[in-house]
């Protein structure tokens, strides 16, 4: 087993799947480092959050993802594995005092703009190249990884070049493990069941005052966690449209908090993307996402996909546009009006400006764990029409909104 930067040909085969993952997970994440003027983007929903084990106990949170899929390999096959996630960087704003010291503030007005605290995210990768023999023999392969705590300071100057304050950006220590194993299935075919488990192993334990604060756990979490798997020779079997002889083996695969689909070039089956968001085989970024701009999502997740999406548990088809959800006994669908109550699962200064505001639901979204998210635009927002055209919405869980009567 080797942990290394992938060879150019491997990079090329994973490039399309990586672009889809960027569109679906990174660009839609609340932690994507948008410019300070785009505060609304920081409120986008978070998918694939793996919290520290001490936080996940007794909560609707989890500290691992478990992927299983089938692959046919030859004797000289290699498997490239890339774990990708966002690491939280917490930004604190401080104002300069006359005595040369600094004090932390909720906002710092400066030359026509306001600096506020926020969480940002930076991409992390863990890469490995293994052989099927390594995975079948013994306990498989475990790749442990760790990132130390870090802090950096950036001075903030006013229009006259004087120090008005500073920005502190801090990473907390995180650690995790990628566990890979495989088992050869009985029968005439050379088929392996691949198991890939991603775990957050961070030893952090919340202090008494942090026990109910999800914001304290987030900097120690892996956010938008997903896997890319690429075979050097051989092929994966589709989890949603397998050959007849493999259907029972596919049904026996366990996928928890994630779902693997064929990715990469259409017509090929040598790349898999295991994502916490439900996708169909060979998802592709839309033409609107061809550049590096992160401003819009033309459909629910900014991708083109088959008509059927599949859940992770039993392989049953899921309606690609469920249409509505019941909140407080009332149906909520596209066009419904709701009152916002953000802040239950995150800490963000922008919540203060949105709390109690009325919004229009643009779509109802579901992820692989059965969670429901509402994409909304805020009423009286002068840019609402542009946001609808771009698909640039705010995202809230159903317990963060209250449905309104039509006449309100």
N, C-alpha and C positions, 0 to 999 in steps of 0.2 A: 504494500500500500504506500502511496506517496501523496503528499499534500503539496500542491504546486499551482502555479498559474497554468491555465489550460493552453494546449497547443492551438495555433491559429485555426486549424480545421475544426476543432471542437468549439472554439469561440464562434465560428461562422454558423455552425449548426444550432447553437443555443441562442443566437442573436434574436431570432423572431420570437421565441418564447419569452426571452427576457424583456423584449419590447412590450409584449402583451401584459406581462406581470407589472411593468412600470405603469402602464395605463390603468390597469384594473386596481392595483394595490397601492403603489407609491403615490401616483398623481391624485388619487382619491382619498389620501390619508390626511387626517387633521394635522399631522406633524410635518407635512411636506414644507420645506423652508421657502414659502412664498415671500415676496417683498412685503415690507411693513405696511404698505398702503392697502394690501389685500387681506385685511383681517378676517373677512368672512370665510376665506378658504381654510383657516385654521380650525373651523368648526365642522369640517367634514368628518364623516364617520370613520372609525378605526376598525379594521378587520385583522384577523390573525394575530391577536395580542396574546403572547405567552407570558404570564406573570410569574414572579418568584413563587416557589412552592409554599412559603409561609403565608403568602397573601391569598393564594387560590383556594385554600382549604375553607370549606363551608360557604363558598360564594359561587356565583354564576361566572366563574373565571376558571381557566385551566392553564397548566404550566407545560403542556406538551401537545404535539401533533403526531398522529400515527398514520403513516401511509403504507398501503399494500397494493401491489399491482403484479401482473404476470409479464415475464419476458422470455423470449426464445434467444438463446445465445450459442455461439460456437466456442470451440476450445480456446481460441485466442482473443476472445472478446474482452473489452475493458468498459467500465462504467464510470462516467464522469458525473460527479454529484456537486451541485452548487446550492448551498443554503444562503438565502438572502433575507435580510430584515432591516428595518429602520431602528436605529438607536436614538433614544431621546436625548436631546441637548436642551437643558432648561436655561432660558435667558432671564436674567434679573436686571432691572433698571435701577440705577442709583443716581442721586443728585449730588453735585459737589457742594460742600459747605465752605463757609468763609475761612475756616481754620485748616483747610486742606484735606479734610476727611470726607467720607461719602456716607449717605444714608439711603436705604432702600425705599423706593416710592412706587405707587401704583401706576403712575404715568409721569412722563417728563415732556411737557410742551417745548417745542424747539423749532423756530423758523418755519412756521406754517405746518408742522407735522407734530405728531404725538408719539413718543416711544412708550410702548407698554410691555410688560412681561409676557412671555409666551413660551410654549414648547415647540422645538424644531426637531427635525429628524435627519440623520445622516445615514447613508447606505452602508451596511456591513455585509461582507461575504465570507463564507467558510467553504473552501473548495477541497475536493478529494478525488483521486482517481484510484479505483480498485478493480480487482478481477473477480469474476464469479467464484473462483476457487477460494479466494479469501473470505467471501461472504458465506459460503456453504460450510466450510470447515470451522469447527469450534464455535466460539461465541460471536463470530462475525468481526466487524471492525467498528471501533468507537473513536470518533474524532472530538476531543475536548477542545473548547476554546474559551478565552477569557479576554476581557477588555478592562484596563485599569481606570480608576477615577481620574478625571482631568478637569482643569479649570483654566480659562483664559479671560483676559480683560481687554476691552476695547474702549479707548477714550472717546467721548462725545464732545465736540466743539460747537460753540455758538457761532453766529455770523461774524463775530469779531475775532474768531480764532482762539477764544478763551475756553478753558475746560468747563463745560456745563454739567458734566456727569460722566458716567461710564456704563458700559454693558458688561455684565459678567455672564459667561456661558460655561455651564458645568455639566460634565458627564458623571454619572454614578458608575460604580464598579458593577459589571455584569459577568456572568459565566454561563456556559451551556454545554450541551453535548449533542452530537449527531451520531446515532447508532444505526449501523447498517448490517443486515443479515439476509440470508436467502435460504430457501428449502427447495430441493428438487421434487417435483410432483411425480407421482406414479403414472405410468402410461407410456405409450410409444413416442410421445413428443418430448423434445428436450426443453422442457418448460420449468422455469424457476419462479417461485413466489418471492418477490423482493419485499422486504420490510425496511422502512426508513422512519426512524423516530427522532424527532427534534425535541429537546428538553431544555427548559430554563432551569439551571441548577444554582442560581444566585443564592447565597446563604443569608441574604438580608432578611431580618425579622422586624416588622413594624414596631415602633415604640408605642407606648400607651396612647399618646395623642394622635398617632398616625393610623390606628387600627381601623378607622372607618374612612380614611382618606385615600381614595384611589389615585389621586394625584401624587401621593408619595410612592406608590408602587410603580407608576408608569416609567420613571427614569431607570428602573431596574428590570424592565420588561423588554421582550423582543416584539416589535410591532410590524404588522403586515408580513408576517413570516410565511415563506413559501420555499419550495424546492424545485430545482431544475435537474432532470435526470437525462443523460445522453449516452446511448450505447455506441461504442466504436464499431461493432459489427453485431448484427442481430436486430431484433425488433421487439417492441412492446405490444401487448394485446389491448385493444380498446376495452375500457371498462363499461362503456355504454352500448357498444355494438360489437360484442365478441363473436368469434366463430361458434357454431353450434356445439362443437366438441369441448369448448372451454367455458361454457356458460355456468356450469356447476362450480368450477374452480374460481371463476370471477365472483360468483355470489358468495363464496366463502371468504373473500378478502375483507379485512377489517380496515375501515378508514374513519378516523376520529378527528374531528375539527379541521378536516381538509379533504380534498377530493382530486384524484389524479386524472388528467385527460391527455390525449395525444396532442402534441404541439409541434411547432416548427412548420416546415413546408408541407402543404397539402399533398396527400398521396404517400407520405413517408410515415414511418412508425418508430423512429429511432430516438425521439425526444418526448419526454413527459413533463408537464407542469403540474405540480401538486399545489393547489391553491385553496385558501379558506373561503373563497367566493365561488359560487357554482358557475361552471363553464361547460360548454360542449367541446367535443373534439375539434382540434385545429382552430381555436379562436384566433382572430386577427385584429390588430388595431385598425380603426377606420382611417380613411384618407385624411380626415380632419385632424388626426393625431400624428400625422407623418413627421411633423417637426418636433422641436423641443419645447414648445409652449405647453403649459399645463393648465390652460384656462377653461377647458370645456369637456363635456362628456356627451357626445351626440346621442347615445342611448343610455341605458341604465348604468353601464360601467365603462362606456367608451369603447366598446368592441362590437364586432359582428360575430354572431354565433348561430349554431343550428337552432331550429324551432323548439327543441326539447332540451331542458336542463335536467340534470340528474342529481339526486341527493346522495349522501355518502353512506347511508346505512344499508339499504336493501336494494338499491338499483332501480327503484320505482321512478317512473317519469314524474316530473314536477312541472306544473303549468308555468311557462316562461313569463307570463304577465298575470300573476295572481289577482291583481286589480284592486283589492280592498282588504282591509283588516278591521276588526272590531276593537274599538277603544272606548272604555267606559260605557259599554253597551250600545255604542253607536257605530255604524259603518263609516269608515274613513277611506276615501279613494281619491284619485286625481280630481282636483277641483274643490275638495273639501277645505273648509276653513278651520284652523286650529289656533289655540293660544299656546305660546311657547313657555316652557319652564325648564330652561337648560341648567346644567351645572351639577346634575346628579352623579355623573360618572367622569367628570373632568373638571379641571380648574383652568379658567381662561378669562382674562379681563373682559373680553368681548361679550361674555355671558351677561354682564351687567346691562349692556345696551339692548339685548334681545329678550331679556326676561319680561314676560307679560305682553310682548308684541304679538300681533295677529299675523298669521302666515297662510299661504295657500299651498296645499299639497300638490306636487307635480307628479309624483309616482310613489309606489309602494315597493320596497326592495326586500328580498330575502337572502340570507346567507346560508352556508352549509349547516350551521348549528341550529337553524330554525329561528334565528333572531330576525326581527322585522325592523327596518329603518324607513323613515319617511323623508323623501327629498322635497324641500319646500323653498318657496320664495317669500320674502317678507313683504307684507303690504306697505304701501307708501315708499317703497324702494324705487327711486327713479330709474335704476338700471335693471328692473325686473324683466323687461322684455328682452334685453340683451342677454341676461342670464338664461332665460328660457331657450333662446336661440342657440346659445353655446352649451346648454346643459350644465351650467355652473351653479349648483344648488348648495343649500345648507342641509345637513343630515342630522336627524334626531331619532332616538328610540321612542317607542310608543308611550312609555311612562314619562316622557318629557314634554308631552303635549296634552291639551284638553280640547276635545272636539267642540265646536260652536254650533248653535242653531243657525239655520240659514238666515234668519231675520236679524241676528245680532250684528 
